[in-house]
Amino acid sequence: MKKLIDGFTRQLGEALKIGAAADLARQGSDIRNVLITGMGGSGIGANLVESLTFGRIPIPITVCKGYNIPQFVSPHTLFIACSYSGNTEETLSAIQKAILKRSHIICITSGGKMLELAKEYNFLYIKLPEGYASPRAMIGFQVVSLLYALYHTNLIGAAFIKETENAMEYLDRGEKAIQAEAEIIAKKLKGKLPFIYCDGRLLAMASRFQQQLNENSKQIAHVNTFPEMNHNEIVGWQFPENVLQQVQVVYLYSDHDHDRVEKRMEICRDIFEKKSNPIIDIVAQGASLLEQYYYLIHLTDWISYFLARENNVDPDPVTTIDYLKGELAKIR
């Protein structure tokens, strides 16, 4: 896992080459909506791209995680299926339903049954490098490939390419400082229950951080957003007091936070710190939202790695998930 996190910018560079070489254009396509499906480490890339394109793309983008697909899926739907392994049962089930709807299907995968389906039905696809045991660490491939899928179907422009190159340069230049900050934050999270709060625009990023703490650090975490949590969860910050004392609030910030949300977060700072611990502030770096996402992905991945070390656990294995899949495989 350390090697995979350390190689994040190299992964982005390779993803740019793969995406640029992909031939995803299909003449006569009348795309009126986009559905992206995927689970876990493959699915979170879809959430990130949905967030990144919010307000910038002329048609609706929906992320679907599960066996079924919405009723609106049709021949006018761009259906993008993401599964690094190519064998995720929920995503394969969703593809079968999209086939019946005669959707415009693009697959993003390294192989498995999904690649077989793509070749059998002549779907367009982006082939990712094989052989990595941790799909969650393939986030660079997932995000860039999804952006290229939207680019090649004329739904977004090419700005993401230069922004990705800028992020690669920035992260490489600041690698030592990023790791140093991550190690400090990891020590503060040891033995605590992280509550990750942010503007609603950063929900996908906060969820990615949560998932990395779950899988790499083997530690539970909670996520909510402003302003939504001010209409419900904020009232729950009373009991149980012994649990709240173990909570460690983490604020994620970006330049794209709403100014009223920033005011809400500052007002709530006193509420949280009176019940728990001093808040950890994580501020995104970069010129664009995409660059800031790359920064937050890299920093929080390092945090999850260093927290795994603090917890004295190996970040690679996901034994509980493997057990669950094994039990499910017995049931047909």
N, C-alpha and C positions, 0 to 999 in steps of 0.2 A: 504494500500500500504506500509506503514511503516513496518508493521508486515511481509509482504511478502519479502521485501528487506532484512530485518533483518534476515530472515530465509533462505537466499540463500545457505549457506553451508549445512544446514540440508537438503535442497532440493537436493543438489548434492549427499549427502550421500544416500538418499532414491532412487535417480535415479540410482546410482550404483547397489543397491540391485535389483531393478526392471530389469535393463538391464542384470545383471548376470543370473537372473532366466529365462529370455526369451529364448524360443526355436525357433530360426530363421533359422536353417540350413535345407536346402532342397537338397537331393542328386541329382546329375546329372545336376545341374545348370551350364550353360555356360554363365557367365556374361561378357559382352564386354563393357558395358557403364552403367553409373548410372544417373538417373534423379530424382531429389528431388523436390517435389512441395509443396507449402504452401503459405499462405498469412499472412501479418502483423506479430504479435508476434510469430506465428508458422513458418512463412517463413524465418524470420531473422536467426533462428537457422541453416537453410539450408545454408545460405550464410556464416555463421561463419564456418561451417564444411567444406564447399567447400574451404575456405581460409586455414583452418588448414591442409587440406590434399594435398594442392597444392605442386607438386613436390615429393610427397611421395606415391602416389597411381598409379598403372600401367595402369589404364584405365581412360577415361574422366568422369568427374563429371559435370553435368549441373544442374543449378537451374532454375526452371520454375515457374513463378507467373502469373496465369491467368486461363482462361477456357480451353485453347487449349494446345496441346503438340507438340513437334517437330516431323518431319517426320521420323527421325532416330529411334524412339522408336520401339522396336521389341521384340520377345520372348527372346532375349539376353540382354534385358535391365533390370537392377534392378531398379524398380520404387518405390520410397519411398514417401508416401503421409503423410503430417503432418497437423493435425488440432486438436488443443486441444479440442475444443467443439465437433468436429466431424460433424459439420453442415455447414462448410464453402462452399458456393455454387460453387465458382471457383474450389476448390480442388476436390469436388465431381464430377464436370463435367470432370476434367482431369482424374480422376480414371476411369470413364466410357469409355473414349477413350483408356486408357491403357489396359482395359479389352479386347477391340476389337483387340488390338495388341498382346494379349496373353503374356504380360510382367510378369516378376517375381515381384509380388507386396507385399510390406510390409507397413502396416498402423501404424502410431504413433498417438494415440488419447486417450481421456478419455471416449469416448462413442459416442452418437448421431448416425446419419445415416452412418457415416464411419465405426463404429464398427459393425453395422448391416450388411453392405456390406461385411466386412471382414469375418464375421461368415457365411454369405450366400454363398460366393464364396470360402470359405476355404483359405483366404489369411492369411499369417503370420502377426502378429501384436504385438505391445507393448502397453499394457493398462496402461495409466497414471491415477493417482489419480483424482477423480472427485471433483466437488464442488467449484472450484476457479473461481471467476468472472472476473479475469484479465489475459487472456492468455499470455499477454506480460510478466507477472511476472513468467511464467513457463519456462523461458529460460534455466534453469539448466536441467530440465527434457528433453527439446527438444534436446539440444546439446549432452548430455550423451546418450540418446536413439539413436540418429543418429549415433554416434560413435560405439555403440554396434551393430547396424544394419550392419555397414560396417565390424566390427570385426567378427560377427557370420557368415558372408558370405565370410570370409577369404580375405578381401581386405585390411585390416590394422592389425597391431599387437596390443598387449595388453598394450603398454606403457601409453596410455591415462588413464588407471585405476589408476596407481600409481601417475601420474601427477595430476589427479583430487583430490586424497587424500592429496597430498602435498599442493595443492591450498587451500583446506578446512582448513588445519592446519594453513597455513600462514595468511589467511583472518581472521580467528578467533582470532589469536594472535594480528593482527594489526587493529582490528575493530575500536577502538576509534580513532586512527590516521586517518584512512580512512574517517570516518564520519567528523572529524574536517577539513580535507582538502576539502571534498565535500562542506561543509557549506561555506567555504571561497570562493570557486570558484562560487558557486551559487549566492552569493552576488555580485560578479563581473559581472555575466551574466544578472542580473536584469535590465530590460529596454534596453537591447542591442540585436543586431541581431547576434547570434553566427554563425561564419564561421568555420567549423571544417575541418582542413587540416591534411593529414597524407601520409605516403608511401602507394602506391597502395595495398600493402599486407594487410593493415589495413582497407581497404574500408568497409568491412562488419561490423567491430567494430565501425567505425565512423557512419555508417548508423544506427546501433543499438542505439547509443548515440542520434543521431538526432531524431529517432522515440520516444525515451523516453522523450526527451524535448517536442516533439509535444504532446504526449498523457498525460504524467504526469504533465508537467509544463504548458501545453496549450500555448506553445511558438513556433514560427516558427524558423527554423534553416536551414543552408545550409551546404552541404558537397562537397568536391572535393579532388582529390589526386595529389600527386607529383609522377612522373614528368609530368603527363598529363596536369595539370592546367598551367604549364609553357609554353604550346604551344597554349594557347587560353585565359583562364580566367585572367591571370596575366595582360593582356593588358587592361582589363575592370576596373582595379583599378584606374580609373580617375573620373568617374561620375556615379551617382550624388554625389557630394561632401558631401551634408548634410546627405545622407544615409550612406556613408562610415564612417562618423564620429560616427555613432551609431553601427558600426560593431565591434564585439569582436572576434578576431581570437583565436582559440584554436588549438594548435599543439598536436597531439597524437604521442607518440614515443614508439617503442619497440626495443628489441635487434636485431630484424630481419629486420630492415630498411636497405635498400641499402645505402652504404657509399656515393654514389653520390647524392642520395636523401637527405641525411642529409646536405650535402654541399648546395644543392639547397634551402632547407628550411632556412638555416642561411642567405644566400644571400637575400632571399625574406623577411626576418624579417624586415629589414630596410624599404623596400618598403611599407609593411603593416602598420608598426607603424607610419610612417610619415603621413598616411592618416586616421588612426583610433586610436586604443588604444594599450597599451602594451600587447603583446601576453601572453596568459595563456599556460604554458607548462604542459602537463600531461604525465608522464613517467611510462610505465608499469613495474610492479614488478613480478618476478618469474623466475624460472630456464628454463622453456620451453615456446614455443609460446602459448600452451594451458593454462598454468598457468598464463601467462601474459594476455591472453584474459579474464580469469575468474576475474583477478584483475581489469581490465578495465571495465568489465561489472558491477562489484559490486560498484566500485567508481562512475562511471557515473550514475548508477541507483540512488545512494544517491544524486548526484548532481541534478538530475531531481526532486527528492522528495523535497529537500531543496529549489529549485527554485520555485516549486509549492507553498511552504509556503511563499516565498518572494512575489509571485504574488497573494497571498491570494486566492488560488483556491484549491479545493479538487482534488488530483491526480487520484482518482479512476474513476469517470464517464468519458465516452467518448460520450457525448451527440450527437455530430454531426454524429458520425459513427452510433449510434443507430437510429438516424433519417433517415439516408441514407438507412440503411437496412430495416427499416419499410416501406419506400416509394417503395423500390425495391420489397418488398414482395407483394405489391398491383398489381404488373405488372407481368403477367405470359404469 
